[in-house]
Amino acid sequence: MAFLADALSRVKPSATIAVSQKARDLKAKGRDVIGLGAGEPDFDTPDNIKQAAIEAINRGETKYTPVSGIPELREAIARKFKRENNLDYTPAQTIVGTGGKQILFNAFMATMNAGDEVVIPTPYWVSYPEMVSLCGGTPVFVATTQENRFKLRPEDLDRAITPKTKWFVFNSPSNPSGAAYTHDELKALTDVLLKHPHVWILTDDMYEHLTYGDFKFATPVEVEPKLYDRTLTMNGVSKAYAMTGWRIGYAAGPLSLIKAMDMIQGQQTSGACSIAQWAAVEALNGPQDFIPVNKKIFEARRDLVVSMLNQAKGIECPSPEGAFYVYPSCKGLIGKTAPSGKVIGTDEDFVSELLEAEGVAVVHGSAFGLGPNFRISYATSEALLEEACKRIQRFCAACK
Ligand SMILES: Cc1ncc(COP(=O)(O)O)c(C=O)c1O
């Protein structure tokens, strides 16, 4: 009898966590490494949010909370959906989890049966297929292309849907490509979904507040209210409020699904951290003025990185609408010889030779299901980004 579960053979460790660890290990050995692998803002959590947590501790808010979250936070979430997305949800239709990750996991856990398919556009956030597989479902990938700015074409979505499709996972702005769908682009997808009433939509709106220029964020139910009864709209405070370590994510959707997710969570972690929930109440209800300030900073970094990468020989980097990632192609380097003498055969080779030669840690595109590309997280200072891009330019010029 095997000791470890068969389910483990279906999952891979997170490539983004592995790259961050490799960069840390090299740094510990004294190497000068710039890590551009991590998916978290480099800003600190705003003071008013920290203060709300301190006050919660002092008030003694240190006990178990209801599984789906404290009423104050569920009310704040319902208000947020109305205020920012024009969506009507009662607090009972919301649920709070330990990070957006737990929300997604609970949604799959509560709905997956063997043979169920989940349509996931590539490139995807690394955890979607692994969660689906762990919960006994089958991920079905639909490719996008760099020419189409990594956006799914409606006809490709239509073709991927079968009678076994349970969920379509939508993520805009996207990790890893930064691509975000306009209202009209999303409408073309929701029109396809209307034709397939058995398919549920899981929209991961984690990067909602990180879009640039005059881009206007849109979420599926706002664009097509007829999808209300079969959509789970997920969001969280991790990225927009620089609260990755607080571990608060949330969602709203049909009551029956929220109740099923509550049941899973009740046998797993129960309510999220009480103190972090009070901090999230302040994040959602308090002043929002630092969001446009951070957006401006991210936008300037995106422009810097896109411009410098496009000057690197063999690299092509589209300018994405949102998140804090770019997803350049390294196709022009495939087949070339790196300074070490090794021939670059894949994006994974490119990434490991770059780390070896120049100490720049990025994540290979094949980890996100679409290459030859790589992901750079620009959630770090302009000075470091400039230095990293100079090193990438030097590396590319040295490949023959
Ligand atoms: C697209 C996407 N969804 C969800 C998450 C998970 O967020 P959280 O840190 O709140 O679990 C991440 C984090 O990297 C993400 O990039």
The ligand as an SDF file (V2000), in Angstrom:
LIG
                    3D

 16 16  0  0  0  0  0  0  0  0999 V2000
   -4.2730   35.2990  -10.6710 C   0  0  0  0  0  0  0  0  0  0  0  0
   -4.1200   35.0430   -9.2300 C   0  0  0  0  0  0  0  0  0  0  0  0
   -5.1710   34.5620   -8.5450 N   0  0  0  0  0  0  0  0  0  0  0  0
   -5.1080   34.2970   -7.2390 C   0  0  0  0  0  0  0  0  0  0  0  0
   -3.9420   34.5030   -6.5250 C   0  0  0  0  0  0  0  0  0  0  0  0
   -3.9150   34.1410   -5.0620 C   0  0  0  0  0  0  0  0  0  0  0  0
   -4.0070   35.2150   -4.2720 O   0  0  0  0  0  0  0  0  0  0  0  0
   -3.8470   35.1000   -2.6940 P   0  0  0  0  0  0  0  0  0  0  0  0
   -2.4490   35.5080   -2.3860 O   0  0  0  0  0  0  0  0  0  0  0  0
   -4.8650   36.0300   -2.1390 O   0  0  0  0  0  0  0  0  0  0  0  0
   -4.0970   33.6780   -2.2990 O   0  0  0  0  0  0  0  0  0  0  0  0
   -2.8170   34.9940   -7.1900 C   0  0  0  0  0  0  0  0  0  0  0  0
   -1.5560   35.1800   -6.4690 C   0  0  0  0  0  0  0  0  0  0  0  0
   -0.4840   35.1730   -7.0070 O   0  0  0  0  0  0  0  0  0  0  0  0
   -2.9140   35.2790   -8.5740 C   0  0  0  0  0  0  0  0  0  0  0  0
   -1.8710   35.7560   -9.2550 O   0  0  0  0  0  0  0  0  0  0  0  0
  1  2  1  0
  2  3  1  0
  2 15  2  0
  3  4  2  0
  4  5  1  0
  5  6  1  0
  5 12  2  0
  6  7  1  0
  7  8  1  0
  8  9  2  0
  8 10  1  0
  8 11  1  0
 12 13  1  0
 12 15  1  0
 13 14  2  0
 15 16  1  0
M  END
$$$$
